[in-house]
Amino acid sequence: MPFFFSRHVALAGLDRASRRDVRRIAWHFAQRHWSLHAPAFAWVIFVLLHTRYHVVPEGRDYLLITLVIFVLAVVNIRLHIGRYLKPARAIHDALGSAAARSVIGR
């Protein structure tokens, strides 16, 4: 399950610092995928529609929809990171921690 990265097969046998490095590399890969930004794009469209046409008249409904979009964004991010953990582990195993940190710029 991608929401429990500690149980993910790609992170098995790594210490805490190495797991962090692998997750950072996976996040670095995930940022390049266009669908990662879809919830933010949907939220901007929703805000523009609300501002211009008052799609949602109640402030409470507006807040609820914003919260739902935020939860979808978090789930989307976690799914993308989970998808890239295996290639990130392969890069970490090939390059090591110091070289992996230079790849992601930290």
RADA-V448009 format. One record per residue. N is the residue number from 1. RES is the residue in one letter. SS is DSSP state (H for helix, E for strand, L for the rest). PSI is psi in degrees with one decimal (999 if undefined). Layout:
BEGIN
n = <N/N>
res = <RES/RES>
ss = <SS/SS>
psi = <PSI/PSI>
END
This chain:
BEGIN
n = <1/2/3/4/5/6/7/8/9/10/11/12/13/14/15/16/17/18/19/20/21/22/23/24/25/26/27/28/29/30/31/32/33/34/35/36/37/38/39/40/41/42/43/44/45/46/47/48/49/50/51/52/53/54/55/56/57/58/59/60/61/62/63/64/65/66/67/68/69/70/71/72/73/74/75/76/77/78/79/80/81/82/83/84/85/86/87/88/89/90/91/92/93/94/95/96/97/98/99/100/101/102/103/104/105/106>
res = <M/P/F/F/F/S/R/H/V/A/L/A/G/L/D/R/A/S/R/R/D/V/R/R/I/A/W/H/F/A/Q/R/H/W/S/L/H/A/P/A/F/A/W/V/I/F/V/L/L/H/T/R/Y/H/V/V/P/E/G/R/D/Y/L/L/I/T/L/V/I/F/V/L/A/V/V/N/I/R/L/H/I/G/R/Y/L/K/P/A/R/A/I/H/D/A/L/G/S/A/A/A/R/S/V/I/G/R>
ss = <L/L/L/L/H/H/H/L/H/H/H/L/L/L/L/H/H/H/H/H/H/H/H/H/H/H/H/H/H/H/L/L/L/H/H/H/H/H/H/H/H/H/H/H/H/H/H/H/H/H/H/H/H/L/L/L/L/L/H/H/H/H/H/H/H/H/H/H/H/H/H/H/H/H/H/H/H/H/H/H/H/H/H/H/H/H/H/H/H/H/H/H/H/H/H/H/H/H/H/H/H/H/H/H/L/L>
psi = <128.3/-12.6/-14.5/83.0/-25.2/-24.1/0.9/139.4/-36.4/-19.2/3.2/135.8/8.2/150.0/176.9/-44.1/-40.3/-39.3/-41.2/-42.9/-42.3/-42.1/-37.2/-40.5/-42.7/-41.4/-38.2/-42.6/-42.7/-31.2/-21.0/-6.1/130.7/-32.1/-12.1/-30.6/1.3/-44.0/-36.6/-40.6/-42.7/-39.0/-41.4/-43.2/-43.1/-43.7/-42.4/-42.8/-38.7/-41.3/-42.1/-45.7/1.5/53.9/-40.2/107.9/-30.3/137.1/-33.4/-41.2/-39.5/-45.2/-40.9/-44.7/-39.7/-41.2/-41.1/-43.0/-37.8/-45.0/-42.3/-37.4/-43.3/-44.0/-43.4/-43.4/-46.1/-39.3/-40.8/-42.9/-43.1/-34.8/-33.3/6.9/-39.3/-49.6/-31.5/-38.4/-38.9/-41.2/-41.1/-41.2/-35.5/-38.8/-26.8/174.1/-45.1/-43.3/-36.4/-37.5/-34.7/-28.2/-42.4/-5.6/28.0/999>
END
